[in-house]
Amino acid sequence: MTQHSSAASPHPAGRAPAGTQWWRDAVIYQVYPRSFADGNGDGMGDLAGVRERLPYLAELGVDAVWLSPFYASPQADAGYDVADYRVIDPMFGDLADAEALIADAHRLDLRVIVDLVPNHSSDQHEWFQRALREGPGSPLRNRYHFRPGKGEHGEEPPNDWESIFGGPAWTRTKNPDGSHGEWYLHLFAPEQPDFNWDCPAVRDEFRTVLRFWLDLGVDGFRIDVAHGMVKAEGLPDMGHGEQLKLLGNRELPFFDQDGVHEIYREWRRILEEYGGDRIGVAEAWTPSADRTALYLRPDELHQAFNFHYLGAPWEAGALRAVVDESLDSMRPVGAATTWVLSNHDVVRHRTRLGGGLGRARAATLLMLALPGSAYVYQGEELGLPEVTDLPDEVRQDPSFFKSDGQDGLRDGCRVPLPWNRTGDSYGFGTGGSWLPQPAEWAGLSVEAQTGDADSTLELYRTALRLRRDHPDLGAGESVEWLPAPEGVLAFRRGAFVCTANTGTAPAELPRSPGRPLLSSGERLAEGATTLPGDTTVWWSAA
C-alpha cells in the first residue's frame, strides 16, 4: 500500500491567535489517559505519561488534546463517576501534574480540552454520602433525584426508566436506622447518581468548577451526557421497556429536554469571560441533526459530536446523506460541523467498518476532507483494530457485567497504545499494561511506523499537514458534489477534490479530477481515472 503526497515540509501545529475561532477547523486528538502512556511504571496511564508524549502529538499535527476524565473517582465507570471535580485521582497524578501538562501543551502550540461530567457524580461524592447519612428530608437530597417508591411499601421504583447500562434506572437506599428508604435515579451505573439540575446548589457548583479549570488555563470542556442534565417535569413513565433501543432516535423524558439550553447559555457567558477562545463541546445524543444544532446556537456551545456521521455505514449513499444533513443543520446556527470515526465508547473504525485497514484509511481521508473540525481517537493514527478477544477476567467496563445491558465491548478500544516494537508493554510503560496488548501490535507501534512512507501513521501526518496548508481544506459550510459512478463519493471544495470509492471493486471516474495529492491506498498517476476499491484520493483540481 503506497501513499503519494506533494505536501509541504512538516511544521508544528500553531495556536491561532485570539478571536480566530480556532475550533472551526481544528483537529482534536482524544487522549484516554489510562491507556495513552504510563509515566510511573504502575501499568496504568497517567498525566505524567501524557505530558512526556505531547511532542508526538505536536508532530502528528493536531491542534488540541481532549483528555478523558482524570478526576478523583472510585473508577466504577473508568472515571466517569467523579467524587471530586477539583482533585486529580492519585492513579493519574496530582494537580501539579495537570498544571504542568497544560503549560507544556501550550508551549507546543496545543490547546487542552478536559472532560466535564455534569449529569451525575460518584455515589462516593461528599454530597451524596451526606444525603444518605442524613436520610429523607435532608436538603442535600434535593441535589439528586431521591423519590419514594411505588407500591404498598414503596418496594417498586418511582418510574419505569431504564439504565443505559441495563436494568432499572433506580436503586433503593437504606435509611440511617437500617429500614428500607427512598430510591435514587441513575441513568448509568448505580454508582453514578444523577444530579438534580433544578437545584440552585448544583448550578452554583458547576459554575465554580468551570472557573476552577479555566483559571488553570484549559481551553475548553467536552461535556459528558450534555443532553441529559434536565429531566421531564414529574419524571413521567415511558410506558414500555426496551428504551435503550430508542437512544439517539426518539424523544425521551430523560434526554434532550429543552431546559438544558438555559444551562449552556449561562456557561457560554462564563467561557467568554475568559476570552473567546475557550470552547464547550457537547456529547449530545439527539433524535436528529437539527436537534443537535440547538446546542450550537451563537449563545450556547461551540461544537457537538456528530454521532450521526460516526454511525453511518461505509456506503456512498448513506454517507452523502449524513454529510448533507450535517452541513445543512449547522448552517442556520452558524456552527462548525464536526466529524468523528472512533472514540472510547465505540468499536474502532478499522474493525467496525468491516473492511480492514485499507477501508479505515479511506474513511479517514474522507473525514479529514470534509468542512469543519475533526476528532481523532488515540491509536487510530496507528491503524489499531478493536481487540475482540480480551479474557473476561481482565475486562473492566461496567456494561460487560450487565446481562441485560450493552455488550461490554468498550474495553476493546481502550487497550493501551504500543509505542515501541519491543518490551513487556511495547513502550507504554515499564510495568506492563492494565489490559493485555496483542503481540501483532509491535508492528503497529509508533516506532515501527515512523518514517515508513506506507504506514498509517505517516498517512495521518501527511494528511494533517496538507489539511493545514491547503487553502480549501478545513473550515467551511458546504461541498460541491460531482458526478460519480455508483459507490463513489466525489466533491469539490475550491481547487480541491476528494473522491472516495466505498466499493471493493475499482471504479471508473467520468474524468480525471486533476493531480493526485494523497491516496489512502496505491499511488495514482496524474490524469488517472480508475479509482481502486476502498480508496480515497485527494486531488488538486484541474
Salt bridges, closest charged atoms under 4 A:
ASP63 OD1 - ARG468 NH2 2.64
ASP77 OD1 - ARG410 NH2 3.23
ASP104 OD2 - ARG51 NE 2.51
ASP104 OD1 - ARG107 NH2 2.19
ASP115 OD1 - ARG222 NH1 2.88
GLU134 OE2 - ARG130 NH2 3.30
GLU152 OE2 - HIS153 NE2 3.73
GLU182 OE1 - ARG141 NH1 2.62
ASP194 OD2 - LYS231 NZ 2.75
ASP204 OD1 - ARG207 NH2 1.93
GLU205 OE2 - ARG86 NH1 2.94
ASP219 OD1 - ARG15 NH2 3.02
ASP219 OD2 - HIS106 NE2 2.77
ASP224 OD1 - ARG222 NH1 2.98
ASP237 OD2 - LYS150 NZ 3.17
GLU242 OE2 - LYS245 NZ 3.27
ASP256 OD2 - ARG291 NE 2.89
ASP258 OD1 - ARG291 NH2 3.00
GLU262 OE2 - ARG203 NH1 3.63
GLU266 OE2 - ARG207 NH1 2.45
GLU272 OE2 - ARG268 NE 2.83
GLU273 OE2 - ARG211 NH2 2.77
ASP277 OD2 - ARG111 NH1 3.83
GLU283 OE2 - ARG222 NH2 3.32
GLU300 OE1 - HIS261 ND1 2.76
GLU300 OE2 - ARG265 NH1 3.32
GLU300 OE2 - ARG297 NH2 2.96
ASP328 OD1 - ARG331 NH1 2.94
ASP345 OD2 - HIS344 NE2 3.43
ASP345 OD1 - ARG410 NH1 3.01
ASP345 OD1 - ARG414 NH2 3.05
ASP397 OD1 - ARG410 NH2 2.69
GLU447 OE2 - ARG421 NH1 4.00
GLU458 OE2 - ARG461 NH1 2.89
ASP469 OD1 - HIS11 NE2 2.94
GLU480 OE1 - ARG492 NE 3.94
ASP534 OD1 - ARG359 NE 2.97
